[in-house]
Each structure stands twice: as C-alpha cells, then as structure tokens.
Amino acid sequence: MSPEQWTRATPSGDPPSETPAATAAKPTREQVIAGLRATSEGGADLVQLLSPEGQRIHHPDFDIDISADQLRDLYRDMVLVRRADREGNALQRQGQLGIWVPLLGQEAAQIGAGRALQPQDMAFPSYREHGIAWCRGIDPTELLGIFRGTDHGGWDPIATGFHLYTIVIGNQCVNATGYAMGQRFDGKVGDDDGEATMAFFGDGATSQGDVHEAMVWSAVYDAPVVFFCQNNQWAISEPPERQSRVPLYQRAEGYGFRGIRVDGNDVLASLAVSRWAMDEARHGNGPVLIEAFTYRMDAHTTSDDPTRYRMSDEQEAWKLKDPIERLKAYLIREHEADQDFFDKIDGEADELAERFREFCFNMPDPPPERIFSEVYAEESPQLVAQREDHLRYLDGFADDEAVAGGVS
C-alpha cells in the first residue's frame, strides 16, 4: 500500500474505492479556480452598479440614489488618496521611509466602504487602509510616522473612530469583534442611531486563525460587525485558490451570517453594499461578510517584487477596470463633468503631494526617551530604571565623540 493509500484507508484498513458518484461530486482544481477567481469579473453573484466602461447598472437589491455632487466628491476622494499613495511609494524609494504599503487599484473599495461609516461607528484597519483613514478625517501626513519608524500612529482612535494600524495579520478582526460585542452589551445597537464596527483585511488574512475566531464569536454574540475583505487576488505571492476551495464570501454561511461579493473597483457598489451591511449591523441583525473583488495593481509592499509570481497580462487586464477612470467616464457621460473640474482635482492632488513630501522631509527624529514615555499610562519603577540606564548608555557615546574631537 502506498503512503497515499495508507492515509486514505477505510476503517478496515483497505484502500478506499472511488465510486463514480463520489468522483463526480468532488470539484476539480480547474472548477475550484473558476469559482474563486471567476475569470476577472467576480462571477454571477457580483454586485455591480457601474460597469468598467462607466455605464450605470441598476441592481434589484443594492441600488443607490446619489447626486452629481456626491459622485464628484467620491471621485475627488479616490484621486487624492491615490496621489498620496503614489507619493508614499516614491518617498520610500528615495530612502525617506522604511517601507510603504500601496493601495493602488483598491481606492473604490476603500472610499466606498469608508463613506458608508457614520461618525459613531468604529473602523479597525490592517496596514493598507489609507483610503479609510482619509474618510475618517485623518490627514495622510499622520500615516508617515508609522512607515518612517517614528511612531505607531499619530491620531486618536476614539476621536476619529479609526483604530491604529494593525501589523499582525488578521488580529484587527478579533479586536473589532470584541469592540462590537461591547457595543451590543452596552445597548448601542437597535435603531438608526445605533453603532456598528467594520473590520478591514485582505484575502490572505482569511487563512489566519484570528479571522476564524472573530467570525465565530461575532456570530455567537450577534456582534454588530461588518467584515470587509479586500480580495485583491494576491496574498503577497499566493492566489485565492491556494487559500480556499470556495469563494471567500461564501464562508460566511458556515458561520451563520450573510456573505456578499461586491465589485471592489466600483465605488458606487462598494458604497451601497457597505451602507446596507452597516445598517444591518447597527439594527442588531448580526454580522455581515463583504468580499470586495478587486486587484492590487502594485506590490504587496515596497519590499515585494510582484513580477516573480504574477503575469503582466493579468495586470494589464485589470487596468481596464481602473476604479477612477470608471467613475470619470460616468461623470463625463451622464453628469457633464468638464475638463475644468478634473483639472481642479488634479491641482488639489499636486498640492497634497507637495505638502506630503515636505512634511516627510522635515519630520524630526523623536527623542530616545519617547520609547519609554509612550508605553504605559503610568510609570513603574522598573520602567524608570530602564529609561535611566538607556539614557546613560547613550550619553557614553556623546563622551566618546567629544574625546575623538579633542584628539583630532
């Protein structure tokens, strides 16, 4: 008996026989891949309100009424967020940042979801949610300290309704679920003014135990949390078919709540579905999983080389689905947006980029004692002793420099 036969043996010890029915029921690898990736369209269940060509589509369950001014605001959001992201990428290449995590291509998913949040809501990001930060009123310059290594985040999570970035993959889902459970226990759900929580993560995070644990607990306690998965097709270097045998949004059924797949390159659909999901959560109807079917147009981080694991023709195909160009075409065709409007937004983007760069170039290095002062709310004798020892150690280098200066 071969090792494979041994591991698949029946209780009697004999190799199992594959019946025609069993063989037919088991999906092939090709079927699995087709169901997960659904070419590059997202499949029949994909919620879409704006085609890649900028044509308006009406959906029976998730349609949306939106004014021309609101559409222009969404376009402005995406353009400015993309420009800040491109500047962050360039600053890292110039040695000004230790690393940068690009969001190129995912602007519609983030702006749509971010604009669905109400002031009383809470958002828990991973490390790529620059668009969500923008929607929560956080200036892009406040993100720079994380990637320059000077702080862990320069904003107040309570005041902004936006938690600090989470580097540990999937951990924010557990934090979001705990926060949402607190919202329910405190009686803050049940009506239009209720609170809800949204957790943001990528397709790769769905393979982490933290995400599974979060979904189990959220289902058991009917926590008002929306899990927003940005399926950008590549978990660093692995595609979805290496992570799951079913489309990611279908996993929600196993936990007992609703899952839905939305076109993540369609800002209108992302906004409409996110509004619906958050409304469900804030009214006490339990958690929801949204899979935003999108694409990471750049590297996973600036330390990554995507040419080693994906083909250029795939990226070229997704360029035709660019979320900004899609909305731009719709604005021109249906809402008479002229060149002056687009030039004005481009001018704003240039000003933001210049301010972003100048802020980065002039960021002061934090004093060494800060690593001790920002750890605990109250000092302990051990912390004070550690700080004094460390500062004495650093002062010793200053004495050596002075001696060396005198000798020369």
TATA-V411333 format. One record per pair of residues at least 12 apart in sequence whose ideal C-beta (glycine too) atoms are under 8 Angstrom apart, sorted by the first residue. I is the first residue (numbers start at 1). J is the second residue. D is the distance in Angstrom with one decimal. If there is no record, write none. Layout:
I:J:D + I:J:D
This chain:
1:15:6.4 + 27:245:7.3 + 29:241:7.6 + 32:241:5.7 + 32:245:5.4 + 33:241:4.6 + 35:246:6.9 + 35:247:5.9 + 36:239:7.9 + 36:240:4.5 + 36:241:5.0 + 36:244:6.6 + 36:246:7.5 + 36:247:5.7 + 36:248:7.9 + 37:233:7.3 + 37:239:7.2 + 37:240:6.4 + 37:241:7.0 + 38:247:7.6 + 40:295:7.8 + 40:314:7.7 + 40:317:5.6 + 40:318:6.5 + 40:321:7.5 + 42:261:6.0 + 42:263:5.9 + 42:293:4.1 + 43:247:7.0 + 43:261:6.9 + 45:247:7.8 + 45:249:7.5 + 45:260:7.7 + 45:261:5.3 + 46:261:5.4 + 46:262:7.0 + 46:263:5.5 + 46:293:6.2 + 47:59:6.0 + 47:61:7.8 + 47:62:5.1 + 47:260:6.5 + 47:261:6.9 + 47:262:4.5 + 47:263:6.6 + 47:269:5.1 + 47:272:7.5 + 47:273:5.5 + 48:262:7.7 + 48:263:4.2 + 48:266:5.4 + 48:269:5.3 + 49:62:7.2 + 49:63:7.1 + 49:64:6.5 + 49:263:7.9 + 49:266:5.9 + 49:268:4.1 + 49:269:4.4 + 49:272:6.3 + 50:263:7.9 + 50:266:4.7 + 50:267:7.4 + 50:268:5.0 + 50:269:6.8 + 50:326:5.7 + 50:327:6.9 + 50:330:5.9 + 51:326:7.6 + 52:265:7.5 + 52:320:5.9 + 52:321:4.6 + 52:326:5.9 + 53:326:7.6 + 53:329:6.5 + 54:325:7.8 + 54:326:5.3 + 54:327:7.1 + 54:328:7.3 + 54:329:2.8 + 54:330:4.1 + 54:332:7.8 + 54:333:6.1 + 55:330:7.5 + 56:330:6.6 + 56:334:6.7 + 59:269:7.6 + 59:272:7.7 + 62:269:6.9 + 62:272:4.7 + 62:273:5.6 + 62:276:6.2 + 63:272:7.0 + 64:268:5.9 + 64:271:6.6 + 64:272:4.1 + 64:275:7.7 + 66:268:6.8 + 66:271:7.8 + 68:331:7.9 + 68:335:4.4 + 71:327:7.0 + 71:330:7.4 + 71:331:6.1 + 71:335:6.3 + 72:331:6.8 + 72:335:7.7 + 72:337:6.9 + 72:341:6.9 + 74:111:6.1 + 74:112:7.7 + 74:115:7.0 + 74:267:5.2 + 74:268:7.9 + 74:271:7.4 + 74:327:6.5 + 75:324:7.1 + 75:327:5.1 + 75:328:6.6 + 75:331:6.2 + 75:337:8.0 + 75:345:6.9 + 76:345:5.3 + 76:348:7.2 + 77:107:7.8 + 77:111:4.6 + 77:114:8.0 + 77:115:7.3 + 77:131:7.4 + 77:134:6.5 + 77:135:7.1 + 78:107:4.1 + 78:108:6.5 + 78:111:5.3 + 78:131:7.7 + 78:267:6.7 + 78:323:6.3 + 78:324:5.0 + 78:327:7.0 + 79:324:6.2 + 79:345:5.2 + 79:346:7.3 + 79:348:7.9 + 79:349:5.5 + 80:134:7.2 + 80:345:7.6 + 80:348:6.3 + 80:349:5.6 + 80:352:5.6 + 81:103:7.3 + 81:107:5.6 + 81:110:7.3 + 81:111:6.7 + 81:130:6.1 + 81:131:4.7 + 81:134:5.1 + 81:140:7.8 + 82:103:7.9 + 82:104:6.8 + 82:107:5.5 + 82:324:6.6 + 82:349:8.0 + 83:349:3.9 + 83:350:7.8 + 83:352:5.9 + 83:353:5.3 + 84:130:6.6 + 84:134:7.8 + 84:140:4.0 + 84:352:6.0 + 84:353:7.2 + 84:356:5.7 + 85:102:5.8 + 85:103:5.2 + 85:104:6.1 + 85:130:5.8 + 86:104:7.3 + 86:353:7.7 + 87:353:4.8 + 87:356:4.8 + 87:357:6.1 + 88:100:4.5 + 88:102:7.6 + 88:130:7.7 + 88:140:7.8 + 88:143:7.5 + 88:144:7.6 + 88:147:6.9 + 88:356:7.6 + 89:102:5.6 + 89:104:7.9 + 89:298:7.0 + 89:302:6.5 + 91:356:8.0 + 91:357:6.8 + 91:360:5.4 + 92:147:7.1 + 92:302:4.6 + 93:302:7.1 + 96:148:7.1 + 96:360:5.2 + 96:361:6.8 + 97:144:7.1 + 97:147:4.4 + 97:148:5.3 + 97:302:8.0 + 97:360:7.2 + 98:147:6.1 + 98:148:6.5 + 98:149:5.2 + 99:147:5.7 + 99:301:5.6 + 99:302:5.6 + 99:303:6.1 + 100:147:5.6 + 100:301:6.8 + 100:302:4.8 + 101:127:5.1 + 101:128:4.8 + 101:147:7.6 + 101:300:7.7 + 101:301:5.1 + 101:302:7.9 + 102:128:7.6 + 102:296:7.5 + 102:297:7.9 + 102:298:3.8 + 102:299:6.4 + 102:301:7.5 + 102:302:7.5 + 103:128:5.3 + 103:129:7.7 + 103:130:5.3 + 103:131:6.1 + 104:296:7.3 + 104:297:4.3 + 104:298:4.2 + 105:232:7.1 + 105:265:7.4 + 105:294:6.4 + 105:295:5.1 + 105:296:5.8 + 105:297:3.5 + 105:298:7.3 + 105:318:6.8 + 105:322:7.4 + 105:323:7.3 + 106:128:7.3 + 106:131:7.3 + 106:230:5.7 + 106:232:6.1 + 106:264:6.7 + 106:292:7.9 + 106:294:5.2 + 106:295:7.8 + 106:296:6.7 + 107:131:5.8 + 107:267:7.7 + 107:323:5.3 + 107:324:6.4 + 108:264:6.3 + 108:265:5.2 + 108:266:5.9 + 108:267:3.9 + 108:270:5.6 + 108:294:7.3 + 108:323:3.4 + 108:324:7.9 + 108:326:7.7 + 108:327:7.6 + 109:131:7.9 + 109:228:7.9 + 109:230:5.3 + 109:264:3.7 + 109:265:7.4 + 109:270:5.2 + 109:292:4.0 + 109:294:5.0 + 109:323:7.9 + 110:129:6.2 + 110:130:7.5 + 110:131:3.0 + 110:132:5.3 + 110:135:7.6 + 110:200:7.9 + 110:230:7.6 + 111:131:5.2 + 111:134:7.6 + 111:135:6.5 + 111:267:5.6 + 111:270:7.5 + 111:271:7.9 + 112:266:7.7 + 112:267:4.6 + 112:268:7.2 + 112:269:7.1 + 112:270:2.6 + 112:271:4.0 + 112:272:7.9 + 112:273:7.9 + 112:274:5.9 + 113:132:6.8 + 113:198:6.7 + 113:200:7.4 + 113:228:5.4 + 113:270:5.8 + 113:271:7.6 + 113:274:4.3 + 113:290:7.7 + 113:292:7.4 + 114:131:5.9 + 114:132:4.5 + 114:134:6.9 + 114:135:2.8 + 114:136:6.9 + 115:135:5.6 + 115:271:5.7 + 116:271:5.6 + 116:274:3.5 + 116:275:4.4 + 116:277:7.9 + 116:278:5.6 + 117:135:6.7 + 117:136:7.2 + 117:161:7.0 + 117:198:6.4 + 117:274:7.9 + 117:278:6.9 + 118:196:7.8 + 118:278:7.3 + 118:282:7.8 + 119:161:6.6 + 120:161:7.4 + 120:188:8.0 + 120:193:7.3 + 120:194:7.9 + 120:195:4.9 + 121:161:5.8 + 121:195:6.1 + 121:196:5.3 + 121:197:6.7 + 121:198:6.8 + 121:278:6.7 + 121:282:7.8 + 122:161:5.3 + 122:162:7.8 + 122:163:7.0 + 122:176:7.5 + 122:179:5.7 + 122:180:7.9 + 122:183:7.9 + 122:195:7.3 + 122:196:7.9 + 122:197:4.7 + 122:198:7.6 + 123:136:6.4 + 123:161:6.2 + 123:162:5.0 + 123:163:6.7 + 123:197:7.4 + 123:198:5.1 + 123:199:7.8 + 123:200:6.9 + 124:163:4.6 + 124:166:7.0 + 124:172:4.2 + 124:173:7.4 + 124:175:5.6 + 124:176:3.9 + 124:179:7.2 + 124:197:6.8 + 124:198:7.2 + 124:199:4.6 + 124:200:6.8 + 125:162:7.0 + 125:163:6.5 + 125:165:5.7 + 125:166:6.6 + 125:172:6.5 + 125:200:5.0 + 126:165:7.0 + 126:166:5.6 + 126:169:7.5 + 126:172:5.9 + 126:200:5.9 + 126:201:5.5 + 126:202:6.7 + 126:205:7.1 + 127:146:7.8 + 127:165:4.8 + 127:166:6.8 + 127:167:5.7 + 128:202:7.3 + 128:230:7.7 + 129:165:7.5 + 129:200:5.1 + 130:143:6.2 + 132:162:6.9 + 132:200:6.2 + 133:155:7.8 + 133:162:6.1 + 136:160:4.9 + 136:161:5.8 + 136:162:4.0 + 137:160:6.0 + 138:155:5.0 + 138:160:5.9 + 138:162:6.2 + 140:352:7.1 + 140:356:5.8 + 141:355:7.1 + 141:356:6.1 + 141:359:4.3 + 141:360:7.7 + 142:154:4.2 + 142:155:5.3 + 143:165:7.9 + 144:356:7.7 + 144:359:6.5 + 144:360:5.3 + 144:363:6.6 + 145:363:7.2 + 146:165:5.8 + 148:360:7.0 + 148:363:6.1 + 150:363:6.3 + 150:365:6.9 + 150:366:5.2 + 151:366:7.0 + 151:374:7.9 + 152:164:6.0 + 152:165:7.8 + 153:165:6.0 + 163:175:6.9 + 163:176:7.9 + 168:210:7.8 + 169:201:7.9 + 169:204:6.8 + 169:205:5.1 + 169:208:5.3 + 169:210:7.7 + 170:201:6.0 + 170:205:4.1 + 170:206:7.9 + 170:208:3.4 + 170:209:7.6 + 170:210:3.9 + 170:211:4.5 + 170:214:7.8 + 171:210:5.2 + 172:199:5.6 + 172:200:7.2 + 172:201:6.6 + 173:199:4.8 + 173:201:6.0 + 173:205:7.3 + 173:210:5.7 + 173:211:4.8 + 173:214:3.7 + 173:215:7.6 + 173:227:6.5 + 174:210:4.9 + 174:213:6.0 + 174:214:4.8 + 174:217:8.0 + 175:199:7.9 + 176:197:5.0 + 176:198:7.3 + 176:199:3.6 + 176:214:6.9 + 176:225:5.5 + 176:227:8.0 + 177:197:8.0 + 177:199:7.5 + 177:214:4.3 + 177:215:7.9 + 177:217:5.2 + 177:218:4.7 + 177:223:5.5 + 177:225:5.6 + 178:217:7.9 + 179:197:5.4 + 179:225:7.9 + 180:196:7.2 + 180:197:4.1 + 180:218:6.6 + 180:223:3.9 + 180:224:5.1 + 180:225:3.8 + 180:281:7.6 + 180:287:7.8 + 181:217:7.2 + 181:218:7.7 + 181:221:5.1 + 181:223:4.9 + 183:195:4.7 + 183:196:7.2 + 183:197:6.6 + 183:223:7.6 + 183:224:5.5 + 184:221:6.6 + 184:222:6.6 + 184:223:5.9 + 184:224:6.0 + 184:284:7.5 + 189:224:4.8 + 189:281:7.4 + 189:282:5.8 + 189:283:7.0 + 189:284:4.6 + 190:282:8.0 + 190:283:6.4 + 190:284:4.9 + 191:282:7.7 + 191:283:6.9 + 192:282:7.5 + 192:283:7.8 + 194:224:7.1 + 194:282:3.8 + 194:283:6.5 + 194:284:7.3 + 195:224:6.8 + 195:282:6.3 + 196:224:4.4 + 196:225:7.1 + 196:226:6.7 + 196:278:4.9 + 196:281:3.9 + 196:282:4.1 + 197:223:7.6 + 197:224:6.3 + 197:225:4.6 + 197:226:7.2 + 197:281:7.4 + 198:225:7.2 + 198:226:4.6 + 198:227:8.0 + 198:228:5.5 + 198:274:7.6 + 198:278:6.7 + 199:214:7.2 + 199:225:6.2 + 199:226:7.3 + 199:227:5.4 + 199:228:6.6 + 200:228:5.0 + 200:230:6.9 + 201:227:7.3 + 201:228:7.5 + 201:229:5.8 + 201:230:7.4 + 202:229:6.9 + 202:230:5.5 + 202:231:7.4 + 202:232:6.3 + 202:235:6.5 + 203:229:6.3 + 203:230:7.4 + 203:231:4.2 + 203:232:6.7 + 203:233:7.3 + 203:234:7.9 + 203:235:5.4 + 203:240:5.6 + 203:243:6.5 + 203:248:6.2 + 204:235:2.5 + 204:236:6.4 + 204:238:6.9 + 204:243:6.8 + 205:229:7.6 + 205:235:7.8 + 206:229:6.4 + 206:243:6.4 + 206:244:6.8 + 206:248:5.8 + 206:251:7.1 + 207:235:7.2 + 207:243:5.0 + 207:244:7.9 + 211:227:7.8 + 214:227:7.4 + 215:227:6.8 + 215:251:7.8 + 215:252:7.6 + 215:255:4.6 + 215:257:8.0 + 215:287:7.2 + 215:289:7.4 + 216:255:6.5 + 218:255:7.7 + 218:257:7.7 + 218:286:7.7 + 218:287:4.3 + 219:255:4.5 + 219:256:4.8 + 219:257:5.6 + 219:286:7.0 + 219:287:6.3 + 222:284:6.8 + 222:285:7.9 + 222:286:4.5 + 222:287:7.6 + 223:286:7.4 + 223:287:5.9 + 224:281:3.9 + 224:282:5.9 + 224:284:6.8 + 224:286:7.7 + 224:287:7.5 + 225:281:6.3 + 225:287:4.9 + 226:274:7.2 + 226:277:4.5 + 226:278:5.7 + 226:280:8.0 + 226:281:5.5 + 226:287:6.8 + 226:288:5.0 + 226:289:7.8 + 226:290:6.4 + 227:252:8.0 + 227:287:6.6 + 227:288:7.2 + 227:289:4.6 + 227:290:6.9 + 228:274:7.1 + 228:290:5.0 + 228:292:6.6 + 229:248:5.8 + 229:249:7.7 + 229:289:6.8 + 229:290:6.7 + 229:291:4.9 + 229:292:6.7 + 230:264:6.3 + 230:292:5.0 + 230:294:5.9 + 231:248:5.7 + 231:264:7.2 + 231:291:5.3 + 231:292:6.5 + 231:293:5.5 + 231:294:6.6 + 232:264:7.9 + 232:294:5.3 + 232:295:5.6 + 232:296:3.7 + 233:294:7.8 + 233:295:5.4 + 233:296:6.8 + 234:296:5.8 + 234:300:7.0 + 234:306:7.2 + 234:309:7.4 + 234:310:6.4 + 236:300:4.7 + 236:304:6.6 + 237:300:7.7 + 237:304:7.8 + 237:306:7.9 + 237:308:7.1 + 237:309:4.1 + 238:309:8.0 + 247:261:6.5 + 247:291:7.0 + 248:261:7.9 + 248:289:7.8 + 248:291:4.6 + 249:261:4.3 + 249:289:6.0 + 249:290:7.3 + 249:291:3.8 + 251:289:6.9 + 252:288:7.4 + 252:289:3.9 + 255:287:7.8 + 255:289:7.9 + 257:286:5.2 + 257:287:4.8 + 257:288:6.3 + 257:289:6.9 + 258:280:7.4 + 258:288:5.1 + 258:289:7.2 + 259:288:7.4 + 259:289:4.2 + 259:290:7.8 + 259:291:7.0 + 260:273:6.0 + 260:277:7.5 + 260:288:7.1 + 260:289:7.3 + 260:290:5.7 + 260:291:7.2 + 261:290:7.9 + 261:291:4.6 + 261:293:5.7 + 262:290:6.0 + 262:291:7.2 + 262:292:5.5 + 262:293:6.9 + 263:292:7.9 + 263:293:6.0 + 263:294:8.0 + 264:292:3.3 + 264:293:5.2 + 264:294:3.0 + 265:293:8.0 + 265:294:5.5 + 265:295:7.2 + 265:321:4.8 + 265:322:7.2 + 265:323:4.4 + 265:326:6.7 + 266:323:7.0 + 266:326:6.9 + 267:323:6.0 + 267:327:5.9 + 268:327:7.9 + 270:292:6.1 + 273:290:5.9 + 274:290:6.7 + 277:290:5.8 + 294:323:8.0 + 295:315:7.8 + 295:318:4.2 + 295:321:7.3 + 297:315:6.6 + 297:318:6.6 + 297:319:7.4 + 328:342:7.1 + 368:390:6.8 + 368:391:6.8 + 368:394:5.9 + 369:387:6.0 + 369:391:6.5 + 372:386:6.6 + 372:387:4.1 + 372:390:7.5
